[in-house]
Amino acid sequence: MLSYKSILITGGTGSFGKMFVKTLLQQCPNFERIVVFSRDELKQFEMMHQPPFDDSRIRYFIGDVRDIARLYRAFDGIDIIIHAAALKQVPACEYNPFEAVNTNILGAQNVINAAIDRNVKRVVALSTDKACAPVSLYGATKLCSDKLFIASNAYSGRHDTIFSVVRYGNVAGSRGSVVPFFRKLIANGATELPITDNRMTRFWLRLEEAAKMVLDTLNLMQGGEIYIRKIPSIHIVDLAKAMAPHLPLKDIGIRPGEKIHEMLIAKEDAKHTVELDDYYIILPQFNFGGGKNIPNSKPVPEDFEYESGHNTWWLSVSELWELLRDI
């Protein structure tokens, strides 16, 4: 489906954006062009001079999702948009709430309006576990963003644009995740590793899997669905043991807006959630002309929820140690 298509990634210089571009180059070589859209000129400069991102089919656009005029220009001739741009740091969003709203909510609305008016065919927006039963401003803004993208399937009118959402938690090894944080501490000779809470669990997802989720969604989407991949859970203390078994752990307390467990599907969503072999899919509650008939899917139990602390698939310390060698 991605052959000879023009694809744009907002926030394209981030961890996900770079991995997604790399995945496209490897798995979908017949695309027409990839547009990396972001507001950081230094990251773009560094990316465009680094193989394989120096490919002549990759274009680099400076711009901000807050600037709708720039989005109209960037989206000209684009077939597919992956919306990855967002303010993501929970403490930063708590301290700068207006900025989080302007980027994560109003920026999402700008992307939607420009995509429809420019006749973009498919838009996939990246979401987060924090949008599910949010307790932080970041989570609340991403929940609002998710709702906007889902409802936008009713706004396309005579246009063919369809929108879906991909939801996942912290990505192992991405910027801001705990793996590079622990590695830096260990490399600098730390005598202990800080743990916000010994009970804390997280889902385990690699960047490669996040990129594959988006490719799968582009092939499956009908418009209005939220896609969640089935993935294992980890105990944060086990991750610390796998990375530095010789170091003691120090409980430093939960940060503002942080949860003990990640949640990707709440019980309230179970009644319109189905599953495939590798995915859960939250179907739209309104009829947008699609998204209600996923082939080979089956409903989940009425009391189902998908939370890292109650997952049935866990990684051991030894398994984590093996996986960390590839990150």
N, C-alpha and C positions, 0 to 999 in steps of 0.2 A: 504493500500500500504506500510505502514511503518512496518508492522509485520515482525519480524525476519530479520531486516535490520541493517546494521552498519552505523551510522550517525556521521559525524564530524562537529563541529562548530568552525570556526576560530574566534578568539576574544571571546571565549566561557565564559570568566569570567566577561564580561560586563553585563549591565542591561538586554539587549535583550537576551544574551546567557543564563543567569541564568533562565529567564522566559521561554525560549524555552525548556530548559532541563526539567524544572518543568512541562511544558505542555506535553511533551513527556511521562514523568513518569505517568501522570494522564490519558492521552487519548490514548496512544499507548504503552501499557505495554508489548507487545510481541516483542519488538525490541531485537536485539542481543547485541549491545553495543552502547554507546555514547562516542565519544572522544571529550573532551574539549581541544582545542588547543589554547594556548595563550603564551605570553612572560613574564607574571608577576607571578613569583613563589609565592609571598605572597598571591595574590588573589586566586591562585589555592589551596594553603595550607588552607586558610580560607574556601574556598568553599567545599573542599573535607571532611572537618570535621563538616559540617553543614547539618543537615537533610533538604530536602531529597537527597542532593547531595552526601551522603556517600554510595549510592547504589553501590554494587560490580560490576555492569555492566557499570559503568561510569569510563572511563580511562582519565587520565590527562597527556597531552603532553606539555612540555615546548618547545616553538619554535616560530619562527618569519616568517611571510609570505615573508619576504625579502630573506630568506634562502631556496632556492629551494630544496637542498639536504634533508633538514629536512622535507619538504612537501612530497617528494617522499616516505620517510620512514613512515610518519604519514598517508598517503593516502592508504597504502597497505591494501587491503581487504575492503575498504570503498565503500559503495553503494551510499550514499547521502552526499553532502557537503552543508552546509549553511555558506556563506562567510560574516561574520559580522565584521571582523577585519578592522580597519581603524583609521587614525588620523582624529578626528571629530571636534575639537575645532577651530572655524573660526579664532580667533585672533592668536592662536598658529600656524596654517597653514600659515597665512599671514607672520608671523615673521620667520618661518622655512620652506620656500617653498621647498627646496631640500628634506627635510625629508618627507613632504606630498607627493611629487612625488614618492619617493622611496617606501613608504608604499602603497599608494592608487592606483598608476598606475602600477609600476613595480611589487609590491606585487600581484596585481590582475592578471597580466600576468603569474606570477609564479604559482598561484593557478590554472589557466586555463591549463597551460602546464602539470602540475603534475596530474591534474584530468583526462585529456585525456589519458595520458600515463599509468595511473594506472587503466584505464577502469571503472572509477566512472560513475554511471548511470545518476544521476541528480545533477545539481549544481544550487542553488539559491543564488544570490548575493543581499545583502541589499544596497539600494540606499537612496537618500535623496531629499527633495524638492529643495535643493540648487544646484542640478545637472540640474535642469530645468531652462534654461535661466540664467546661472550662472553669478554672479557679484563678487564672491570671489574665491580665489585659491582653497579652499576646494571644492566648487561647481564645479570648472573646472576639478579638479582631479577626482571627482566622476562621472562627465559626461564622461570623458575619460574611466574610469573604466566600466561604463554602456555599452559604445560602444564596448569595448573589449569583455565583456561577451556575448553581443548579437551576434557579428561577429564570436565568437568562435564556433557557431553552424556550420559554414562553414569549420572549421578546424578539426572537429572530424574525418573525413575520414571514415575508416573502423570501428572506435570505435562507441559505442552507446551513448556516453556522450551527453546530451543536457543541455543547459544553459538558464535560465530566470532570470529576475530581479524583485524585489519587491521594490517599491518606496513609502516612507512616510516621513512626516515631523517630528517635535519635538514630542517626546513621553512624555506624562504627567507623571511626577514622576520619570523619568529616571535620571541617573547622568548627571549633566550639564544642566538640564532643569530648567525652572523658578520656578516650584512649590517647590522643596527642597530649592532653593535659597531664595525665599520669606519666607518659614517656618523658615529657620535659622535666618534670619533678625528679624522676629517677636519674636522668642524664645529668642533672645539676647536683646530684648527691644527696637527695632528700633522705631523711632518717625515718620518715613515716609518710603514709599516704592519707589525705583527708577524705573521709566518707561523710556525706551529709546525713545519712541515716542507715544503720546496719540492716534494716528491713527492706531497703530499696531494691526494686527490680526494674528491669527494662527489657523491651524487645530487642532482638539482635538482627540488624539488617545491614548488609554491606552496600556500598555505593553502586556496585555492579548490579545488585538486585533491584535497587531503586530505579536505575535506568531501564532495566528490563520491565519493571512494573509499568512504566510509562509507555513503552513500546507495545506491551500487551494491551493496555487500555486503549491505545489508538486503534488497535485492530478489533477490540470487543465493543467499544462504546456505541451506544445508541442515542445518548443524550440524557443527562440528569442523574447518572449513577455516581456513587462513591466507591472506589475500588480499594480494597485492603488485602494485602498479601498475607498468607499464613506463614508465620515465622516463629522461631524459638524465642524463649525468654532466658534471661540470665539474672543471677543475683550480683549486684555491684561488688559485694565483698569477694565473690568468686573471681570476678574480673581482676580485682586488685591482687588476689593471690596468684592468678595466672601470670600477671605482669611482673610482680615483685614479691615472690613468696617469702623473702627474707625480711620484709619491712612490716612493722606493726601498723595498724589502722587507727586513725583518730576520728571519732564521731564529732563533727563540727556543727550539726544542726541543719535543718532544711532551709534553703534560701527562699526569699519571697516569691510566691507564685509557683513553687515546685510541688510535685506530687510524689507520694511514696511509690505508686505504681503507674505505669502508662496504660491508658485506656484508648482503644481504637473503635470499639463499638459498644454503645451503652444499651442497657436492657430495653430502653424505650424505643430503640431502633430495630429491635429484633423482629418485630411483626412485619417489617418490610425489608428484611435482609435475606438473601439467598447465598448459597455457597457452591463453588466449583471445586475441583480437586486442589487447586493452589490458591484460590481467592475466596474472600467474602465480598459480597456486593450489596451495598445499601441502595435499594431502588428508590426512585423519586416518588413522593407522595401524591404528586399531581400528574396527570396524563399529558405528556409533552409530545405524544405521537411515537414514543419509543421508550426503551429502558424498562419495559414491563415483562419482556419475554426473553430471558437469557437462556439460550439453548443449553441443555444438559445440567441445569442448575436445580437445586432443591432448597426448600425453606429451612431455616435454622429453627431450633426449639424456641418456644415463646419466651422463655426466661433466659435466653442466651445473652451473654455479654463477652466481649473479647478484651481481656485485661491481662497485663503482663504477670500479675501476681497469682492469677488463677489459670494460667495457661497449662496445657497438658504436654507441651514440648519444651524441654529444658536442656541447656548446654552445661556440661560439667566443666570443672577447672581444667582438666586435661584437654577437653575439646576446645575450650577457649584458647589455651596455649597454642594448639595447632593452628587455629584460625588466625590468631594474631600475627603469625609469621607472614601472612599474605596481605597485611594491611600496612 
